[in-house]
């Protein structure tokens, strides 16, 4: 798999969980965008239009479903 062709947006409000999964996701993509809450995630989604979005559901400001 060529990781240069897959962009991923990862949205997670818990720092420990976010840091652990970020290490793994970096092996899958060189275009990895990380957000700490739903509002930041929406901004990054509109800016980069990633191929894959991985999101927590329960977050402050805006949940992962919205």
Secondary structure in CASP SS format (residue, H / E / C, confidence):
PFRMAT SS
TARGET T0000
AUTHOR 0000-0000-0000
METHOD secondary structure of the structure
MODEL  1
X C 1.00
X C 1.00
X H 1.00
X H 1.00
X H 1.00
X C 1.00
X E 1.00
X E 1.00
X E 1.00
X E 1.00
X E 1.00
X C 1.00
X C 1.00
X C 1.00
X H 1.00
X H 1.00
X H 1.00
X H 1.00
X H 1.00
X H 1.00
X H 1.00
X H 1.00
X H 1.00
X H 1.00
X H 1.00
X H 1.00
X H 1.00
X H 1.00
X C 1.00
X C 1.00
X E 1.00
X E 1.00
X E 1.00
X E 1.00
X E 1.00
X C 1.00
X C 1.00
X H 1.00
X H 1.00
X H 1.00
X H 1.00
X H 1.00
X H 1.00
X H 1.00
X H 1.00
X H 1.00
X H 1.00
X H 1.00
X C 1.00
X C 1.00
X C 1.00
X E 1.00
X E 1.00
X E 1.00
X E 1.00
X C 1.00
X C 1.00
X C 1.00
X C 1.00
X C 1.00
X C 1.00
X C 1.00
X C 1.00
X C 1.00
X C 1.00
X C 1.00
END
